[in-house]
Amino acid sequence: MHLDHSELDRRTVLRAGLGAAAVAVVGSELAFPTAARAASDSDLDWIISCDQWGARPPKDPLSVSAIPTNKIIVHHMAFPNVTDYSREQAIKLARDCQNLHMDGNGWSDTGQHFTVSRGGYVTEGRRGSLERLTAGDRQMISAHCPGENGRAIGIENEGTYVTETPPQALLDSLVRLCTTICRQYGLHAHDIFGHWDFRNTLCPGAAFYAQFPTLRRRVFRELGTDLADVPARRWPDLWRFVSSPSVRVVQYLLTHRGYTLSVSSAFDAATVAAVQDWQARNGIPVEVDATLTTPTWETLAPELEKDATGAPVSAAQFMLNMKGWADVAVSGQFDYATKKAVQDLQRLHGLEPNGKVDTNTWCALVGGVVRPSFQAD
């Protein structure tokens, strides 16, 4: 069995061992048990399958992950914001994306599991993804986000959303797709993240990302989730094979705690050692892969308010600037522009806009989800 190194999630290899990490797939033949949440084919006939849009066969056998799916990662495609909202355009998009991924990137197949067009049509990406969604058991190992490819369902959205927002048809279909994925895989609205939460990239775009609290609230309501079942905070579970802007925040916070690190956004060996040492010193279970668990985040991030200075302020300013507050400079001084941006962020996530960077605000700032977000209008 051939596996592209870019596609095989390294956590799968490390945790399960290569021999048990994945189930080989040729076409749609799988040797995997059927889950209790299996849906009927007609329930998902609104998703255009690979066969329906004329996908090329994969270059190599694909694989099914042997570890549970624990999140959805939403992307924008950085393709043009076309005004052709037809089904034909959605099929062309699926073909263009597969050609790019197979011929340009050298991947075995389309990298993501599903694609949403600007007209609101949903197509299957990586072959086997629709079958696995129907079964609701394990996902196809993908190629949309290194480090997360064995446990995150990847959804690409047609268009570029750094300054523009997606059409309503796309958003409505994205809500429907996320709701379906959550039901089938036993996930929740607070398990929806953006690509840049786990990768150094401008994807899914600042304008689109600002709509994620609304996206999650809509999915939350569709699922009928009880607010009491939402954790106080769902932090991004960064680990040693992820490089992202939030990793830079971790490095800033660790330097504030006395560790000598390069603030680079790369989860390097020094960062791994520092995270594990911090966990040990604070009575937190030490993660072999240096995963930023909830207690790790919550002991690491200090509360900030006016007159605060230093590395934690720089960390907050870096994230605010990257997420669209362009007037916030990384100065290490908690100035007026920083306070105003913090208040904007707090309003976006249903938090009291007091301008203080408390634990909830840190969570929202680094890409996590907070319970008050689901109480907002």
C-alpha positions in Angstrom: 0.0 0.0 0.0 1.3 3.4 -1.0 0.7 6.3 1.3 1.7 9.9 0.5 3.6 11.3 3.5 1.8 14.6 3.1 -1.5 12.8 3.4 -1.0 10.3 6.2 -1.7 12.1 9.5 1.4 11.7 11.7 -0.7 11.4 14.9 -2.2 8.3 13.4 1.2 6.8 12.8 2.5 7.7 16.3 -0.6 6.7 18.3 -1.7 3.6 16.4 1.4 2.3 14.7 1.6 2.2 10.9 0.3 -1.3 10.7 -2.9 -0.4 12.5 -3.2 3.2 11.5 -5.3 2.9 8.4 -7.4 0.6 6.4 -6.5 0.4 2.7 -9.2 1.4 0.2 -9.4 0.5 -3.4 -12.3 2.2 -5.0 -15.0 2.0 -2.3 -14.2 -1.4 -0.8 -13.6 -1.1 2.9 -12.9 -3.5 5.7 -14.4 -1.5 8.5 -17.4 -2.0 10.8 -20.6 0.0 10.2 -21.4 2.6 12.8 -24.7 2.9 14.6 -25.3 6.3 13.1 -25.4 5.0 9.6 -27.7 7.1 7.4 -29.7 6.0 4.4 -28.3 6.9 1.0 -31.4 9.1 0.3 -30.5 11.2 3.4 -27.4 12.5 1.7 -28.5 12.6 -2.0 -28.0 16.4 -2.0 -24.3 15.8 -1.9 -22.9 15.3 -5.5 -20.7 12.2 -5.4 -17.4 11.6 -7.1 -19.1 9.4 -9.6 -21.8 12.0 -10.3 -19.3 14.7 -11.1 -16.9 12.5 -13.0 -13.9 12.3 -10.7 -10.7 10.8 -11.9 -9.7 7.6 -10.0 -7.1 8.1 -7.3 -3.5 7.6 -8.4 -2.9 5.4 -5.4 -4.9 3.4 -2.9 -6.6 5.7 -0.3 -6.9 4.9 3.4 -9.4 5.2 6.2 -8.3 6.6 9.5 -8.2 4.3 12.6 -8.6 7.1 15.1 -11.8 9.1 15.9 -12.8 12.2 14.0 -12.8 15.1 16.5 -13.3 18.3 14.5 -14.3 20.0 11.3 -11.8 22.4 9.6 -13.3 25.0 7.3 -11.3 26.5 4.4 -11.7 28.9 1.6 -10.2 27.8 -1.8 -8.5 31.1 -2.7 -10.3 30.7 -6.1 -12.1 33.6 -7.8 -15.4 34.8 -6.4 -17.4 33.8 -9.5 -21.0 34.9 -10.1 -21.9 31.6 -11.8 -23.9 29.9 -9.1 -25.0 26.9 -11.3 -24.6 23.2 -10.6 -22.4 23.0 -13.7 -20.0 25.5 -12.1 -19.9 23.4 -8.9 -19.0 20.3 -11.0 -16.3 22.2 -12.9 -14.9 23.5 -9.6 -14.7 19.9 -8.2 -12.8 18.8 -11.4 -10.5 21.8 -11.3 -9.7 21.3 -7.7 -8.9 17.6 -8.2 -6.7 18.4 -11.1 -4.8 21.0 -9.1 -4.3 18.6 -6.1 -3.3 15.6 -8.2 -1.3 17.2 -10.9 0.0 20.3 -9.1 0.4 19.1 -5.6 1.2 15.5 -6.4 -1.5 14.1 -4.1 -3.3 10.8 -4.7 -6.7 12.5 -5.0 -8.6 15.7 -3.9 -7.2 16.9 -0.6 -10.5 17.8 1.2 -13.5 15.7 2.0 -16.2 18.0 0.7 -16.5 21.2 -1.3 -19.2 23.9 -1.2 -19.7 26.1 -4.3 -20.7 29.7 -4.2 -24.1 28.6 -5.5 -24.5 26.3 -2.5 -23.9 22.9 -4.2 -22.0 20.4 -2.2 -19.6 17.9 -3.9 -17.7 15.0 -2.5 -13.9 15.6 -2.6 -11.7 12.7 -1.7 -13.2 9.5 -2.9 -14.8 7.5 -0.1 -15.7 10.6 2.0 -19.4 10.3 1.2 -19.5 6.6 2.0 -17.8 7.2 5.3 -20.1 10.1 6.1 -23.1 7.8 5.4 -21.7 5.1 7.7 -20.7 7.7 10.3 -17.7 5.6 11.5 -14.2 6.7 10.4 -13.0 9.4 7.9 -10.9 9.1 4.9 -7.3 10.2 5.6 -7.0 13.4 3.7 -4.5 16.1 2.7 -6.2 19.4 3.6 -4.3 20.2 6.9 -1.0 18.4 7.8 -1.2 17.1 11.4 -5.0 16.9 11.3 -5.6 14.7 8.2 -6.6 11.6 10.2 -9.1 13.3 12.6 -10.5 16.4 11.0 -13.1 16.6 8.2 -12.0 19.2 5.7 -14.5 21.4 3.9 -13.3 23.7 1.1 -15.5 26.7 0.2 -15.3 28.2 -3.3 -14.0 31.7 -3.3 -11.5 34.0 -1.5 -12.7 35.7 1.7 -10.0 37.9 3.1 -12.1 41.0 2.6 -15.4 39.7 1.1 -17.9 37.3 2.7 -19.4 34.2 1.1 -22.8 34.3 -0.6 -25.8 33.3 1.5 -26.3 30.1 -0.5 -22.8 28.9 0.3 -23.3 29.7 4.0 -26.7 27.9 4.2 -25.2 24.8 2.6 -22.2 25.0 4.8 -24.5 25.0 7.9 -26.3 22.0 6.5 -23.1 20.1 5.7 -21.6 20.9 9.1 -24.8 19.8 10.9 -24.8 16.5 9.0 -21.1 15.8 9.7 -21.7 16.6 13.4 -24.7 14.2 13.6 -22.9 11.4 11.7 -19.6 11.6 13.6 -20.9 12.6 17.0 -19.4 16.1 16.9 -20.7 19.5 18.1 -20.9 23.0 16.8 -17.9 23.9 19.1 -15.8 21.4 17.1 -15.8 23.7 14.1 -12.4 25.4 13.4 -10.7 27.4 10.6 -7.7 26.3 8.7 -5.4 28.9 10.2 -6.2 27.6 13.7 -3.9 24.7 12.8 -1.7 25.9 9.9 0.2 29.1 8.9 -2.0 30.4 6.2 -4.5 33.2 5.4 -7.2 30.6 4.9 -10.2 30.8 5.5 -9.8 34.6 5.2 -10.4 37.2 7.9 -13.9 38.2 6.6 -15.1 34.6 6.5 -13.6 33.8 9.9 -15.5 36.6 11.5 -18.6 34.8 10.5 -17.7 31.5 12.3 -19.4 32.4 15.6 -22.6 32.8 13.6 -21.9 29.6 11.7 -21.4 27.7 14.9 -24.6 29.1 16.4 -26.7 28.1 13.4 -25.3 24.5 13.6 -25.8 24.5 17.4 -29.5 25.3 16.9 -29.9 22.8 14.0 -28.5 20.1 16.3 -30.7 21.1 19.2 -27.8 21.1 21.5 -28.4 21.9 25.2 -26.2 24.8 26.3 -25.3 22.8 29.4 -23.6 20.3 27.1 -21.2 22.9 25.7 -17.9 23.1 27.5 -16.9 26.4 29.1 -14.1 26.6 26.6 -13.1 24.4 23.6 -9.4 25.3 23.0 -7.6 24.3 19.8 -5.8 21.1 20.6 -2.4 22.1 19.0 0.3 19.5 19.1 3.9 19.0 17.9 3.2 18.5 14.2 1.1 21.6 13.8 2.5 25.0 12.9 0.1 27.9 13.1 -0.4 31.5 14.4 -1.6 30.1 17.7 1.7 28.2 18.1 3.3 31.6 18.0 1.0 32.7 20.8 2.1 29.7 22.9 5.7 30.6 22.3 5.1 34.2 23.4 3.4 32.9 26.6 6.2 30.4 27.3 8.8 33.1 27.0 6.8 35.1 29.4 7.0 32.2 31.8 10.8 32.1 31.5 11.5 29.7 28.7 14.0 30.5 26.0 12.3 30.0 22.7 12.3 31.2 19.1 8.9 32.9 18.5 8.4 31.5 15.0 5.0 29.7 14.8 6.8 26.4 14.2 6.2 23.8 16.9 9.9 22.9 17.2 11.7 20.7 19.6 12.3 23.5 22.1 8.6 24.3 22.1 7.8 20.7 22.7 10.2 20.5 25.6 8.9 23.8 27.1 5.2 22.7 26.9 6.0 19.3 28.5 8.0 21.0 31.3 5.2 23.5 31.9 2.7 20.6 32.2 5.0 18.7 34.6 5.6 21.8 36.8 1.9 22.5 37.0 0.7 19.0 37.8 -0.9 18.6 34.3 -0.6 15.2 32.6 2.4 15.4 30.3 1.5 14.8 26.7 3.9 12.7 24.7 3.2 14.9 21.7 3.0 18.2 23.7 -0.7 18.7 23.0 -2.0 22.0 24.3 -4.7 20.6 26.6 -7.3 22.8 28.3 -5.4 22.9 31.7 -2.2 23.7 29.7 -3.8 26.7 28.0 -5.6 27.9 31.1 -2.5 27.9 33.3 -0.3 29.5 30.6 -2.4 32.5 29.6 -2.4 35.5 32.1 -5.2 38.0 32.3 -4.3 41.3 30.6 -5.8 44.8 31.0 -4.7 48.3 30.4 -1.1 49.1 31.4 -0.1 45.5 30.8 3.2 45.0 28.9 5.4 42.4 27.5 5.2 39.1 25.6 1.6 38.2 26.4 0.5 41.6 25.1 2.5 41.0 21.9 0.9 37.6 21.6 -2.6 39.1 21.8 -1.7 41.9 19.4 -0.2 39.5 16.9 -3.4 37.5 16.7 -5.7 40.5 16.6 -3.6 42.0 13.7 -3.7 38.7 11.8 -7.4 38.3 12.2 -8.3 41.6 10.6 -7.6 44.4 13.1 -5.0 46.0 11.0 -4.5 49.0 13.2 -3.2 46.9 16.1 0.6 47.0 16.1 2.7 44.3 17.9 4.3 46.7 20.4 4.0 44.8 23.7 2.1 47.8 25.1 -1.7 47.5 25.8 -2.7 50.6 24.0 -6.1 52.0 23.0 -6.2 50.3 19.6 -5.5 47.0 21.3 -8.3 47.5 23.8 -10.8 48.5 21.1 -9.9 45.4 19.1 -10.3 43.2 22.1 -13.8 44.7 22.7 -14.7 43.9 19.1 -13.5 40.4 19.5 -15.5 40.0 22.7 -18.7 41.2 21.1 -18.2 38.8 18.2 -18.0 35.9 20.6 -20.8 36.9 23.0 -18.5 38.1 25.7 -18.7 41.2 27.9 -16.8 43.9 26.0 -14.7 45.0 28.9 -11.4 45.2 27.0 -9.7 42.8 29.3 -8.0 39.6 28.0 -9.3 37.1 30.4 -9.4 33.3 29.9 -12.5 33.3 27.7 -11.1 36.1 25.6 -7.8 34.2 25.2 -9.7 31.1 24.1 -11.6 33.0 21.4 -8.5 34.9 20.4 -6.4 31.7 19.6 -9.2 30.1 17.7 -11.2 28.3 20.4 -14.9 28.4 21.2 -16.5 29.8 24.4 -19.9 28.9 25.8 -21.3 32.5 25.8 -20.9 32.5 22.0 -24.0 30.2 21.8 -26.0 32.6 24.0 -25.5 35.6 21.7 -28.2 36.8 19.3 
